[in-house]
Structures are given as C-alpha cells and as structure tokens.
Amino acid sequence: MADTATTATPTKAGAEAFRKNGLPRDATPPMASEIDLATFDITDPELWRQEAYWGYFARMRNEAPVSYTPDSPFGPYWNVTTYKDIMTVDTSHGVFSSEGGITVVDQDEDFQLPMFIAMDPPKHDLQRKTVQSIVGPENLKSFETLIRSRTKKLFDELPVGESFDWVDKVSVELTTMMLATLFDFPFEDRRKLTRWSDVATGRNNPEIVTSEEQWRGELLECLGYFTRLWNERVNAEPKGDLVSMLAHGEHTRNMTPQEYLGNLLLLIVGGNDTTRNSMTGGIYAMMKLWPDQWDKLKAKPELLPSAVSEIIRWQTPLAHMRRTALEDYELGGKTIRKGDKVLMWYASGNRDETQFHKPDVLNIERPMVRRHLSFGFGIHRCVGNRLAELQLQILWEEILARYDRIEVLAEPERVPSSFVKGYTYMPVKLHAKK
C-alpha cells in the first residue's frame, strides 16, 4: 500500500455556507406548493431532519421529474426523481459516470478518497470482485448461524416493559457486530466502526463534526487503525475477512493509503447504514404507523421475506446517489450537459405512484416489491444486499417469536442528511408474548 487519504463531502466553506443559508433548526419548511422548482435546493439538512421532503418530491415527480438546481452550497446539480428516469441513469454507466463521487458534495482536491463505487469499469469491476465473495452464498450460510445467535443473545438481555433506545441498543449493536466480523476487527473496539461511519457521512452535521480538522483527524485515525490490521494480514496467509482480501487481492494490494481508506469507508458505510436504518425504520413503520401490517405478519409469518423488502423500499436508507454526465444527454425533455452533476433520488423513486400503488403506505403484500431502488441497479448495485436482507429477516423472526408488540414511545430523531436517511434515537418498550 502506498501513501496519503477521503469521502465525497463538501469543503469547509461549503459546509459553513450550508449551515448559514439553510433552514434554521426547527424552522417551519415552506409548503410544497410554494417552492420555486427552478431554484429549489432539496439537500437542505433541516428538511431531512424533519422528514419534510415528501411533498416536494411528489410535486417534482408530477411537474418537473428532471429538474435543475442552479445554486447550492455544493454547486449546481440535476434532480432525477421518477423510477424510470432513475433506472435509466443507474443502468447507463457509459453515459453517467461514478468517477468524482457518489454524493452531491465534491471531494477536496487535497484529500481525495477513491473507492470502487466511485469508479468506472474496468477498475470498478476488478476491485469489487476482490471483496464480493465475502457475501457469497456459502458465507451467507455460515453468517446466518452467527447472526441468529447474536440476535437471540441481544434480545435475551433487553429489558421488557422498560423504555430504551432501539437505535443504540439494537440497530447499531447488531450492525456493528456484523461489521466487526466482516473485517475481523477487534471486537472490543467495534463501536469505532460506527463512529467512523457517522463521521464519514456527517461532515455537514454539526452534531457529529465540529471542524474540518476534527473530520480529517478522525478519518486518518481510521486509516491508522486499519493500516495496522493491513500490515498484520499482508504478512500472513490470506483469510476470508475484508482486510485480508484487500491486502492480498491482485487489484487492491498496491492501493494508495487514500484509496485504502476510501474503500474502507465505502464498506463500513455500506455495511452499516442500510441495515441499521432499516432495522429502526421497520419498527417505526410496522409498530407506530401501520400496526395492521404487524397484525398481518403475526397471522401470516410466511410474508416475512416480502415484509423485509417492503421495509427496505419504504425506508430507502440512502436517499440519493450521484453520477456525472460524460456527454450531453436528453432525459425527461431536458438536456443534461457533459460534466453536470446528476442526483438519482432513490427516496423519491421508491415513492413513485406510477410504479407502486399507494407508495407512502407500508404494504407487506406489495407485489414485485424487490423492484425497489434502495440497493441501486446496474454495475453499482449494492454488493451486500443479500446480507442486509438476511440480517433483517433474522431480526424479525426473533421479534415474531418473542414479542406481542414493540411500542414506539415517541417520534424518532432523524439524521440531518440528504444522503444517509436514518435515525439517531427512538425510544421503545417491549411487550412480551403472553
């Protein structure tokens, strides 16, 4: 491995401008009918903290499915909001490139973090192939036993009839344990993985990152920790964990430190946020918003695989992915110019009324629900999607076996991010089966 370290995030000046010019905390967002679609910037973090964007997306899909935002703290960008247009962009990697970043924010010139999801073929394919076997069918079989035993033990230790934070005690703990296994990471330090994931995606979140120096410092701490693991494993026989795979892989063993860190953060965030936030979002949706679906699942547990896919659709853990146009291209009657930044709003596409009947509602019997966009499509489809589904399947199997219901005691607190669509806190109370 060579020498230096990033993630697709704004400059310090950009982050400060966003905090200054965006909605103040707890301010009332404008009505969807009041916004100017020609100038509206839907990436404002306060909109996402309040979950106040659904009406905007509905109007955009109906009136301007492909629209241009000319000014934002991260520069101009295109919004792609309908299912079909998103599929066009996501499956046209020869026209819409991942090089340069996968979020609305641009990488700093002096702190680049290349990662295979932000690469085009052939390099993308070679690096992805290096690690994808860790979530292959044989490994999933062995992971199933481990995930189930950990989930059972965790539930054995949770208080029944008392309030606790589901995000911290269940969602974070289960996903962090799985991440530690995938990396063969020292188990006692596993919460470092959660922290690095939050820092990597939270540069514009003042509750996570307070300065540019802190942000870079914590990511370099991550690099330093994993460099020690790399040095141990590169001089040992190849094993089945992600660090060993990268250290011995033909197309990854000569990565620069920045590239190593970039791929580490990709794997940490990818293995953390999709599952973690679906674990929380599913409880909120099933127990608080649509308890009839919980009753249906208890009566017909064979619906669980469909329920897992529907939860992932409804939650949409990563709200957008970015591409950059390699050439002029007409989409939705608009001409996207070469070099333009294009955001595929998965959160909007998964609520597209032309594709999903009553899309805002959780429906565990929804037909063809695996068509959801949450894992992406094309060459960049989430490499760990089957593992995420397995973790959620086992979680809900154990819930069905133990609890009459899980009472959500208050509205969850959400991440102020237009990229990670997640939760930071949700108090619950477990009610055991009689």
C-alpha positions as CSV (number, residue, x, y, z in Angstrom):
1,M,0.0,0.0,0.0
2,A,1.4,3.4,-1.0
3,D,1.0,6.8,0.8
4,T,-1.8,9.5,1.8
5,A,-6.1,9.6,2.5
6,T,-11.4,10.7,1.9
7,T,-15.0,10.7,1.1
8,A,-17.3,12.7,-1.1
9,T,-18.1,15.6,1.1
10,P,-18.2,19.4,0.8
11,T,-15.3,21.8,1.5
12,K,-15.2,23.5,4.9
13,A,-16.5,26.7,3.3
14,G,-19.3,24.8,1.7
15,A,-20.4,23.2,4.9
16,E,-20.4,26.5,6.7
17,A,-22.4,28.1,3.9
18,F,-25.0,25.3,4.1
19,R,-25.4,25.8,7.8
20,K,-25.7,29.5,7.4
21,N,-28.1,29.6,4.4
22,G,-30.2,26.6,5.1
23,L,-33.3,26.5,7.2
24,P,-32.7,27.2,10.9
25,R,-33.2,24.2,13.2
26,D,-36.9,23.6,13.9
27,A,-38.0,26.3,11.4
28,T,-41.2,25.5,9.5
29,P,-40.4,24.5,5.9
30,P,-42.4,26.1,3.1
31,M,-45.4,24.3,1.6
32,A,-44.7,22.2,-1.4
33,S,-47.0,24.4,-3.5
34,E,-44.9,27.5,-2.5
35,I,-41.5,26.4,-3.7
36,D,-39.9,27.5,-7.0
37,L,-38.9,24.3,-8.7
38,A,-36.4,26.3,-10.9
39,T,-34.3,27.2,-7.8
40,F,-35.3,24.9,-5.0
41,D,-32.4,23.0,-3.2
42,I,-33.8,19.9,-1.6
43,T,-30.5,19.0,0.0
44,D,-31.1,21.4,3.0
45,P,-30.3,19.2,6.0
46,E,-33.1,20.6,8.1
47,L,-35.6,19.3,5.6
48,W,-34.2,15.8,6.2
49,R,-34.0,16.1,10.0
50,Q,-37.7,17.0,10.0
51,E,-38.6,14.5,7.2
52,A,-40.3,17.4,5.4
53,Y,-39.3,16.5,1.8
54,W,-42.1,14.1,0.6
55,G,-44.4,16.8,-0.7
56,Y,-41.5,18.4,-2.6
57,F,-40.6,15.1,-4.2
58,A,-44.3,14.4,-5.2
59,R,-44.5,17.8,-6.8
60,M,-41.2,17.4,-8.6
61,R,-42.2,13.9,-10.0
62,N,-45.5,15.4,-11.2
63,E,-44.3,18.8,-12.6
64,A,-40.5,18.6,-13.2
65,P,-39.3,14.9,-12.9
66,V,-35.9,16.1,-14.2
67,S,-35.1,19.5,-12.8
68,Y,-32.0,21.7,-12.3
69,T,-30.9,23.3,-9.1
70,P,-28.6,26.1,-10.3
71,D,-27.2,27.1,-6.9
72,S,-26.4,25.2,-3.7
73,P,-23.5,25.0,-1.2
74,F,-22.2,22.2,-3.4
75,G,-22.7,23.8,-6.7
76,P,-25.4,23.2,-9.4
77,Y,-26.9,19.7,-9.9
78,W,-29.8,17.9,-11.6
79,N,-32.6,16.1,-9.8
80,V,-33.9,12.8,-11.2
81,T,-37.0,11.9,-9.3
82,T,-39.0,9.2,-11.1
83,Y,-38.4,5.5,-11.0
84,K,-38.0,5.1,-14.8
85,D,-35.6,8.0,-15.2
86,I,-33.5,6.8,-12.2
87,M,-33.3,3.4,-13.8
88,T,-32.1,5.0,-17.0
89,V,-29.3,6.8,-15.2
90,D,-28.3,4.0,-12.9
91,T,-28.0,1.4,-15.8
92,S,-26.2,3.8,-18.2
93,H,-22.7,3.8,-16.7
94,G,-21.2,4.6,-20.1
95,V,-23.0,7.9,-20.1
96,F,-23.3,8.7,-16.3
97,S,-20.0,8.2,-14.5
98,S,-19.4,7.4,-10.8
99,E,-15.9,9.0,-11.0
100,G,-15.6,12.0,-8.9
101,G,-18.0,11.0,-6.1
102,I,-21.4,9.4,-5.4
103,T,-23.0,12.2,-3.3
104,V,-23.9,15.8,-4.1
105,V,-20.7,17.0,-2.5
106,D,-17.4,17.1,-4.3
107,Q,-14.2,15.7,-2.9
108,D,-11.5,18.1,-1.7
109,E,-8.6,18.3,-4.1
110,D,-6.1,17.8,-1.3
111,F,-8.0,14.9,0.5
112,Q,-9.2,12.5,-2.2
113,L,-10.7,9.2,-1.2
114,P,-11.1,6.9,-4.2
115,M,-13.4,3.9,-3.7
116,F,-14.7,1.3,-6.1
117,I,-18.3,2.5,-6.0
118,A,-16.9,5.9,-7.3
119,M,-15.0,4.3,-10.1
120,D,-16.0,3.2,-13.6
121,P,-15.1,-0.1,-15.4
122,P,-12.7,-1.8,-15.6
123,K,-11.1,-0.7,-12.3
124,H,-14.5,-0.7,-10.5
125,D,-15.2,-4.3,-11.6
126,L,-11.8,-5.6,-10.5
127,Q,-11.8,-4.0,-7.1
128,R,-15.5,-5.0,-6.5
129,K,-14.7,-8.6,-7.5
130,T,-11.9,-8.7,-4.9
131,V,-14.3,-8.4,-2.0
132,Q,-17.7,-9.6,-3.2
133,S,-17.2,-13.3,-2.3
134,I,-17.4,-12.4,1.4
135,V,-21.2,-12.1,0.9
136,G,-21.5,-15.1,-1.5
137,P,-23.9,-17.9,-0.9
138,E,-21.6,-20.1,1.1
139,N,-20.6,-17.3,3.5
140,L,-24.2,-16.3,4.0
141,K,-25.0,-19.8,5.2
142,S,-22.3,-19.5,7.9
143,F,-23.3,-15.9,8.7
144,E,-26.9,-17.0,9.3
145,T,-26.0,-19.1,12.4
146,L,-23.8,-16.3,13.8
147,I,-26.3,-13.6,13.2
148,R,-29.1,-15.6,14.8
149,S,-27.1,-16.5,17.9
150,R,-26.1,-12.8,18.4
151,T,-29.6,-11.6,17.9
152,K,-31.0,-14.1,20.4
153,K,-28.4,-13.1,23.0
154,L,-29.1,-9.4,22.5
155,F,-32.8,-9.9,22.9
156,D,-32.3,-12.1,26.0
157,E,-30.5,-9.1,27.6
158,L,-33.0,-6.3,26.6
159,P,-35.4,-5.1,29.3
160,V,-39.1,-5.9,28.8
161,G,-41.6,-3.3,29.8
162,E,-39.0,-0.6,30.2
163,S,-38.0,2.3,27.9
164,F,-34.7,2.1,26.0
165,D,-33.2,3.5,22.7
166,W,-33.8,1.0,19.9
167,V,-31.3,2.7,17.7
168,D,-28.4,2.3,20.1
169,K,-29.3,-1.0,21.8
170,V,-30.4,-2.9,18.7
171,S,-29.8,-1.3,15.3
172,V,-26.3,0.0,16.0
173,E,-25.2,-3.0,18.1
174,L,-26.3,-5.7,15.6
175,T,-24.9,-4.0,12.5
176,T,-21.6,-3.1,14.3
177,M,-21.1,-6.7,15.4
178,M,-21.6,-7.8,11.8
179,L,-19.1,-5.2,10.5
180,A,-16.5,-6.3,13.1
181,T,-16.9,-9.9,11.8
182,L,-16.6,-8.9,8.1
183,F,-13.4,-7.0,8.8
184,D,-12.2,-9.4,11.6
185,F,-11.9,-6.2,13.6
186,P,-11.1,-6.3,17.3
187,F,-14.5,-6.9,18.9
188,E,-13.9,-4.7,21.9
189,D,-13.3,-1.7,19.6
190,R,-16.3,-2.3,17.3
191,R,-18.1,0.9,18.1
192,K,-15.2,2.7,16.4
193,L,-16.7,1.4,13.2
194,T,-20.0,3.1,13.9
195,R,-18.3,6.3,14.8
196,W,-16.2,6.3,11.6
197,S,-19.3,5.6,9.5
198,D,-21.1,8.6,11.1
199,V,-18.1,10.9,10.6
200,A,-17.6,9.8,7.0
201,T,-21.2,10.7,6.1
202,G,-21.7,13.5,8.6
203,R,-19.3,16.2,7.7
204,N,-22.1,18.7,7.4
205,N,-23.8,17.6,10.6
206,P,-22.6,19.8,13.5
207,E,-23.8,17.2,15.9
208,I,-21.1,14.9,14.5
209,V,-18.4,17.1,13.1
210,T,-17.4,20.5,14.6
211,S,-14.4,21.4,12.5
212,E,-12.5,20.4,9.3
213,E,-9.6,19.4,11.5
214,Q,-11.7,17.0,13.5
215,W,-13.3,15.5,10.4
216,R,-10.0,14.8,8.7
217,G,-8.4,13.7,12.0
218,E,-10.9,11.0,12.8
219,L,-10.8,9.6,9.3
220,L,-7.0,9.5,9.5
221,E,-7.4,7.7,12.8
222,C,-9.5,5.1,10.9
223,L,-6.7,4.8,8.3
224,G,-4.1,4.4,11.0
225,Y,-6.1,1.7,12.8
226,F,-6.8,-0.3,9.6
227,T,-3.2,0.2,8.4
228,R,-2.0,-1.8,11.5
229,L,-4.5,-4.5,10.5
230,W,-3.3,-4.5,6.9
231,N,0.3,-4.8,8.0
232,E,-0.6,-7.8,10.2
233,R,-2.5,-9.6,7.4
234,V,-0.4,-8.8,4.4
235,N,2.4,-10.8,6.0
236,A,0.1,-13.7,6.9
237,E,-1.7,-16.3,4.9
238,P,-4.8,-15.0,3.1
239,K,-8.0,-15.2,5.1
240,G,-11.7,-14.6,4.4
241,D,-12.0,-11.1,6.0
242,L,-12.2,-7.9,4.1
243,V,-8.8,-6.5,5.2
244,S,-7.1,-9.7,4.2
245,M,-8.9,-9.8,0.9
246,L,-7.8,-6.2,0.1
247,A,-4.2,-6.8,1.3
248,H,-3.8,-9.9,-0.9
249,G,-6.0,-9.0,-3.8
250,E,-4.3,-8.7,-7.1
251,H,-6.1,-5.4,-7.9
252,T,-6.1,-3.9,-4.4
253,R,-2.8,-4.8,-2.8
254,N,-1.0,-1.8,-4.3
255,M,-3.6,0.8,-3.3
256,T,-2.5,4.2,-2.0
257,P,-3.5,4.9,1.6
258,Q,-6.2,7.3,0.3
259,E,-7.7,4.5,-1.9
260,Y,-7.5,2.1,1.0
261,L,-9.3,4.5,3.3
262,G,-11.9,5.3,0.6
263,N,-12.7,1.6,0.1
264,L,-12.8,1.0,3.9
265,L,-15.3,3.8,4.4
266,L,-17.4,2.5,1.5
267,L,-17.5,-0.9,3.1
268,I,-18.1,0.4,6.6
269,V,-20.9,2.8,5.5
270,G,-22.4,0.2,3.1
271,G,-22.4,-2.4,5.8
272,N,-23.7,-0.1,8.4
273,D,-26.3,2.4,7.2
274,T,-28.6,0.3,5.0
275,T,-29.2,-2.4,7.6
276,R,-29.0,-0.1,10.7
277,N,-31.6,2.3,9.5
278,S,-33.9,-0.3,8.0
279,M,-33.9,-2.0,11.4
280,T,-35.2,1.2,13.0
281,G,-37.4,2.3,10.2
282,G,-39.1,-1.0,10.0
283,I,-40.1,-0.9,13.7
284,Y,-41.3,2.6,13.4
285,A,-43.4,1.8,10.3
286,M,-44.8,-1.5,11.4
287,M,-45.4,-0.7,15.1
288,K,-46.3,3.0,15.0
289,L,-47.7,3.9,11.6
290,W,-49.3,0.7,10.3
291,P,-49.9,-1.7,13.2
292,D,-52.4,-3.6,10.9
293,Q,-49.3,-4.8,8.9
294,W,-47.8,-6.1,12.1
295,D,-51.0,-8.0,12.9
296,K,-51.0,-9.4,9.3
297,L,-47.4,-10.5,9.7
298,K,-48.1,-12.3,13.0
299,A,-51.0,-14.1,11.4
300,K,-49.0,-14.9,8.2
301,P,-45.3,-15.1,9.1
302,E,-44.7,-16.6,5.6
303,L,-45.0,-12.9,4.4
304,L,-41.7,-12.0,6.2
305,P,-39.4,-12.0,3.1
306,S,-41.9,-9.7,1.3
307,A,-42.1,-7.6,4.5
308,V,-38.3,-7.2,4.6
309,S,-38.2,-5.9,1.0
310,E,-41.1,-3.6,1.6
311,I,-39.4,-2.2,4.7
312,I,-36.2,-1.5,2.7
313,R,-38.3,0.2,-0.1
314,W,-40.3,2.3,2.4
315,Q,-37.2,3.3,4.4
316,T,-34.7,3.8,1.5
317,P,-31.7,4.1,3.7
318,L,-29.6,6.1,1.2
319,A,-31.6,8.9,-0.2
320,H,-29.6,9.6,-3.3
321,M,-26.6,8.6,-5.4
322,R,-24.8,10.9,-7.8
323,R,-23.4,10.5,-11.3
324,T,-21.5,12.9,-13.5
325,A,-22.5,13.1,-17.2
326,L,-19.8,12.0,-19.6
327,E,-21.6,13.6,-22.6
328,D,-24.7,15.7,-23.4
329,Y,-27.8,13.6,-22.8
330,E,-31.5,14.2,-23.1
331,L,-33.6,12.9,-20.2
332,G,-37.2,13.8,-19.4
333,G,-37.2,16.5,-22.0
334,K,-34.1,18.3,-20.5
335,T,-30.6,18.4,-21.8
336,I,-28.0,17.4,-19.3
337,R,-24.6,18.7,-20.3
338,K,-21.3,16.9,-20.2
339,G,-19.7,17.4,-16.7
340,D,-23.1,18.1,-15.0
341,K,-23.8,16.6,-11.6
342,V,-26.8,14.3,-11.6
343,L,-28.6,13.1,-8.4
344,M,-30.7,10.0,-8.6
345,W,-33.2,10.4,-5.7
346,Y,-33.8,6.8,-4.7
347,A,-36.1,8.1,-1.9
348,S,-38.3,9.7,-4.5
349,G,-38.2,6.8,-7.0
350,N,-39.3,4.4,-4.3
351,R,-42.4,6.5,-3.7
352,D,-43.3,6.9,-7.4
353,E,-47.0,6.5,-7.8
354,T,-46.7,5.2,-11.3
355,Q,-44.7,2.2,-10.1
356,F,-46.1,1.5,-6.6
357,H,-49.7,1.6,-5.5
358,K,-50.1,3.9,-2.5
359,P,-46.3,4.2,-2.2
360,D,-46.3,6.1,1.1
361,V,-48.0,3.2,2.8
362,L,-46.2,0.1,4.1
363,N,-47.8,-2.9,2.5
364,I,-46.1,-6.2,3.3
365,E,-48.1,-8.0,0.5
366,R,-47.0,-5.5,-2.2
367,P,-46.5,-7.3,-5.5
368,M,-43.0,-7.4,-7.0
369,V,-41.6,-5.4,-4.1
370,R,-38.0,-6.4,-4.8
371,R,-38.1,-4.0,-7.7
372,H,-37.3,-1.2,-5.2
373,L,-34.4,1.1,-5.8
374,S,-32.8,1.1,-2.4
375,F,-29.9,-1.1,-3.5
376,G,-29.4,0.6,-6.8
377,F,-29.3,-1.2,-10.2
378,G,-26.7,-1.9,-12.8
379,I,-23.0,-2.4,-12.1
380,H,-23.1,-0.5,-8.8
381,R,-25.9,-2.5,-7.2
382,C,-25.2,-2.9,-3.5
383,V,-22.7,-5.8,-3.1
384,G,-24.1,-6.7,0.3
385,N,-27.8,-6.6,-0.4
386,R,-28.4,-10.3,0.4
387,L,-26.6,-10.0,3.7
388,A,-28.7,-6.9,4.7
389,E,-31.8,-8.8,3.9
390,L,-30.6,-11.8,5.9
391,Q,-29.9,-9.6,9.0
392,L,-33.4,-8.1,8.7
393,Q,-35.1,-11.4,8.2
394,I,-33.5,-12.9,11.3
395,L,-34.3,-9.8,13.4
396,W,-38.0,-10.0,12.5
397,E,-38.1,-13.8,13.1
398,E,-36.8,-13.2,16.6
399,I,-39.3,-10.4,17.1
400,L,-42.2,-12.6,16.0
401,A,-41.0,-15.3,18.3
402,R,-40.8,-13.1,21.4
403,Y,-43.0,-10.1,21.4
404,D,-46.7,-9.2,21.1
405,R,-45.6,-5.7,20.0
406,I,-42.9,-3.1,20.3
407,E,-44.3,0.2,21.5
408,V,-42.7,3.3,19.9
409,L,-42.8,5.8,22.7
410,A,-42.0,9.0,20.7
411,E,-41.2,10.2,17.2
412,P,-37.7,9.1,16.3
413,E,-34.9,11.7,15.9
414,R,-33.5,11.7,12.4
415,V,-30.2,12.4,10.7
416,P,-29.9,15.9,9.2
417,S,-28.6,14.5,5.9
418,S,-29.8,14.2,2.3
419,F,-27.6,11.2,1.8
420,V,-28.0,8.9,4.8
421,K,-31.7,8.7,5.5
422,G,-31.5,7.5,9.1
423,Y,-32.3,7.7,12.7
424,T,-30.3,8.8,15.8
425,Y,-32.7,7.9,18.6
426,M,-36.0,6.1,19.0
427,P,-37.4,5.1,22.5
428,V,-39.4,1.9,22.6
429,K,-40.9,-0.5,25.1
430,L,-41.0,-4.3,24.5
431,H,-44.2,-6.2,25.2
432,A,-43.6,-9.9,25.6
433,K,-45.9,-12.5,24.2
434,K,-48.5,-13.6,26.7
